[in-house]
Amino acid sequence: MGLKSLQLSLVNLRPWLILLAVAWLLASVGLGWLVNSLLILFGLLLLAPVVAFFGFRWWLQRNLVTDQCPVCNYEFTGLNSSQLQCPNCGEQLSVQQGHFQRFTPDGTIDVTAIEVPTKSLED
């Protein structure tokens, strides 16, 4: 009976023995690395949103284009190197090199019509 009671007491002491072994291991190695790593992690958690905010603002300043629609001259904003639709006239546009251009599929010839005044026979 003495052996069984010893086994039962060791089963109850197992979590405490593991905790004691971990504490002894940490004490022998030192806790400086743990404190330093927690401080670094906390600093990164505080710094990451600030860096992300300023990085997003920088990206937006480089890629946000405000220009006029070449068809109806309506001024609006779009992202560089993208395709969009004019909110005023509905024309499909592409944004290239900071300007809006009419989107034309390959093989389409885009012409600009101009008004030519006519002379009447009476003149």
TORTORLO-591185 format. One record per residue (C-alpha): x negated, y, z; chain; residue number from 0; residue in three letters. Coordinates in steps of 0.2 Angstrom, whole numbers, plus 2048, in hexadecimal, padded with zeros to 3 digits. Layout:
+-----+-----+-----+--------+-----+---------+
!   X !   Y !   Z ! cadena ! num ! residuo !
+-----+-----+-----+--------+-----+---------+
!   X !   Y !   Z !      A ! NUM !     ALA !
...
+-----+-----+-----+--------+-----+---------+
//
This chain:
+-----+-----+-----+--------+-----+---------+
!   X !   Y !   Z ! cadena ! num ! residuo !
+-----+-----+-----+--------+-----+---------+
! 800 ! 800 ! 800 !      A !   0 !     MET !
! 7F2 ! 80C ! 803 !      A !   1 !     GLY !
! 7ED ! 80B ! 7F0 !      A !   2 !     LEU !
! 7FE ! 80F ! 7EA !      A !   3 !     LYS !
! 800 ! 81E ! 7F6 !      A !   4 !     SER !
! 7EF ! 824 ! 7F0 !      A !   5 !     LEU !
! 7F5 ! 823 ! 7DE !      A !   6 !     GLN !
! 805 ! 82D ! 7E2 !      A !   7 !     LEU !
! 7FB ! 83A ! 7EB !      A !   8 !     SER !
! 7EF ! 83C ! 7DC !      A !   9 !     LEU !
! 7FE ! 83D ! 7D0 !      A !  10 !     VAL !
! 805 ! 84C ! 7DB !      A !  11 !     ASN !
! 7F4 ! 854 ! 7DB !      A !  12 !     LEU !
! 7F0 ! 852 ! 7C9 !      A !  13 !     ARG !
! 7F6 ! 864 ! 7C4 !      A !  14 !     PRO !
! 7ED ! 86C ! 7D2 !      A !  15 !     TRP !
! 7DD ! 862 ! 7CE !      A !  16 !     LEU !
! 7DE ! 868 ! 7BC !      A !  17 !     ILE !
! 7E1 ! 87A ! 7C1 !      A !  18 !     LEU !
! 7D2 ! 879 ! 7CD !      A !  19 !     LEU !
! 7C7 ! 872 ! 7BF !      A !  20 !     ALA !
! 7CC ! 880 ! 7B3 !      A !  21 !     VAL !
! 7C9 ! 88D ! 7C0 !      A !  22 !     ALA !
! 7B8 ! 885 ! 7C4 !      A !  23 !     TRP !
! 7B3 ! 885 ! 7B2 !      A !  24 !     LEU !
! 7B8 ! 897 ! 7AF !      A !  25 !     LEU !
! 7AF ! 89C ! 7BF !      A !  26 !     ALA !
! 79F ! 894 ! 7B9 !      A !  27 !     SER !
! 7A0 ! 89B ! 7A8 !      A !  28 !     VAL !
! 7A5 ! 8AC ! 7AE !      A !  29 !     GLY !
! 7B5 ! 8B6 ! 7AB !      A !  30 !     LEU !
! 7AD ! 8C5 ! 7A2 !      A !  31 !     GLY !
! 7B0 ! 8BE ! 790 !      A !  32 !     TRP !
! 7C3 ! 8BB ! 795 !      A !  33 !     LEU !
! 7C5 ! 8CD ! 79B !      A !  34 !     VAL !
! 7BB ! 8D4 ! 78C !      A !  35 !     ASN !
! 7C6 ! 8CA ! 780 !      A !  36 !     SER !
! 7D6 ! 8CF ! 788 !      A !  37 !     LEU !
! 7D1 ! 8E2 ! 787 !      A !  38 !     LEU !
! 7CC ! 8E0 ! 775 !      A !  39 !     ILE !
! 7DD ! 8D7 ! 771 !      A !  40 !     LEU !
! 7E6 ! 8E5 ! 77A !      A !  41 !     PHE !
! 7DC ! 8F2 ! 770 !      A !  42 !     GLY !
! 7E0 ! 8EA ! 760 !      A !  43 !     LEU !
! 7F2 ! 8E9 ! 764 !      A !  44 !     LEU !
! 7F3 ! 8FC ! 768 !      A !  45 !     LEU !
! 7E8 ! 901 ! 759 !      A !  46 !     LEU !
! 7F0 ! 8F6 ! 74B !      A !  47 !     ALA !
! 800 ! 900 ! 749 !      A !  48 !     PRO !
! 7F6 ! 910 ! 748 !      A !  49 !     VAL !
! 7EB ! 90A ! 73B !      A !  50 !     VAL !
! 7FA ! 902 ! 731 !      A !  51 !     ALA !
! 803 ! 913 ! 732 !      A !  52 !     PHE !
! 7F4 ! 91D ! 72B !      A !  53 !     PHE !
! 7F0 ! 910 ! 71E !      A !  54 !     GLY !
! 802 ! 910 ! 718 !      A !  55 !     PHE !
! 802 ! 923 ! 717 !      A !  56 !     ARG !
! 7F2 ! 923 ! 70D !      A !  57 !     TRP !
! 7F9 ! 915 ! 701 !      A !  58 !     TRP !
! 809 ! 91F ! 6FF !      A !  59 !     LEU !
! 800 ! 92F ! 6FB !      A !  60 !     GLN !
! 7F6 ! 926 ! 6ED !      A !  61 !     ARG !
! 805 ! 91D ! 6E5 !      A !  62 !     ASN !
! 814 ! 928 ! 6E7 !      A !  63 !     LEU !
! 817 ! 932 ! 6D7 !      A !  64 !     VAL !
! 823 ! 941 ! 6D6 !      A !  65 !     THR !
! 827 ! 946 ! 6C4 !      A !  66 !     ASP !
! 835 ! 94A ! 6B8 !      A !  67 !     GLN !
! 83E ! 93E ! 6AD !      A !  68 !     CYS !
! 838 ! 940 ! 69B !      A !  69 !     PRO !
! 84A ! 93F ! 695 !      A !  70 !     VAL !
! 855 ! 94A ! 6A0 !      A !  71 !     CYS !
! 847 ! 953 ! 6AA !      A !  72 !     ASN !
! 84E ! 94D ! 6BB !      A !  73 !     TYR !
! 841 ! 94D ! 6C8 !      A !  74 !     GLU !
! 83F ! 93E ! 6D4 !      A !  75 !     PHE !
! 832 ! 933 ! 6DC !      A !  76 !     THR !
! 82C ! 922 ! 6D8 !      A !  77 !     GLY !
! 81D ! 916 ! 6DB !      A !  78 !     LEU !
! 80E ! 916 ! 6CF !      A !  79 !     ASN !
! 80D ! 907 ! 6C3 !      A !  80 !     SER !
! 81F ! 902 ! 6C5 !      A !  81 !     SER !
! 82F ! 902 ! 6BB !      A !  82 !     GLN !
! 83F ! 90C ! 6C0 !      A !  83 !     LEU !
! 84F ! 913 ! 6BA !      A !  84 !     GLN !
! 852 ! 926 ! 6BA !      A !  85 !     CYS !
! 860 ! 929 ! 6C7 !      A !  86 !     PRO !
! 867 ! 937 ! 6BC !      A !  87 !     ASN !
! 868 ! 930 ! 6AA !      A !  88 !     CYS !
! 864 ! 91E ! 6AD !      A !  89 !     GLY !
! 855 ! 91D ! 6A1 !      A !  90 !     GLU !
! 849 ! 90F ! 6A4 !      A !  91 !     GLN !
! 838 ! 917 ! 6A9 !      A !  92 !     LEU !
! 827 ! 911 ! 6AD !      A !  93 !     SER !
! 81B ! 91A ! 6B8 !      A !  94 !     VAL !
! 809 ! 91B ! 6B1 !      A !  95 !     GLN !
! 7FB ! 926 ! 6B7 !      A !  96 !     GLN !
! 806 ! 931 ! 6C1 !      A !  97 !     GLY !
! 813 ! 935 ! 6B4 !      A !  98 !     HIS !
! 824 ! 92D ! 6AF !      A !  99 !     PHE !
! 824 ! 926 ! 69D !      A ! 100 !     GLN !
! 833 ! 91E ! 694 !      A ! 101 !     ARG !
! 832 ! 90B ! 695 !      A ! 102 !     PHE !
! 832 ! 904 ! 683 !      A ! 103 !     THR !
! 82F ! 8F2 ! 67F !      A ! 104 !     PRO !
! 821 ! 8ED ! 674 !      A ! 105 !     ASP !
! 824 ! 8F1 ! 662 !      A ! 106 !     GLY !
! 830 ! 900 ! 666 !      A ! 107 !     THR !
! 82B ! 910 ! 65E !      A ! 108 !     ILE !
! 830 ! 91F ! 669 !      A ! 109 !     ASP !
! 833 ! 92F ! 660 !      A ! 110 !     VAL !
! 838 ! 940 ! 667 !      A ! 111 !     THR !
! 845 ! 949 ! 65D !      A ! 112 !     ALA !
! 844 ! 95C ! 65B !      A ! 113 !     ILE !
! 851 ! 968 ! 655 !      A ! 114 !     GLU !
! 84E ! 970 ! 645 !      A ! 115 !     VAL !
! 858 ! 980 ! 641 !      A ! 116 !     PRO !
! 860 ! 97F ! 630 !      A ! 117 !     THR !
! 863 ! 98E ! 624 !      A ! 118 !     LYS !
! 874 ! 991 ! 61E !      A ! 119 !     SER !
! 877 ! 994 ! 60C !      A ! 120 !     LEU !
! 87D ! 9A6 ! 610 !      A ! 121 !     GLU !
! 86C ! 9AB ! 616 !      A ! 122 !     ASP !
+-----+-----+-----+--------+-----+---------+
//
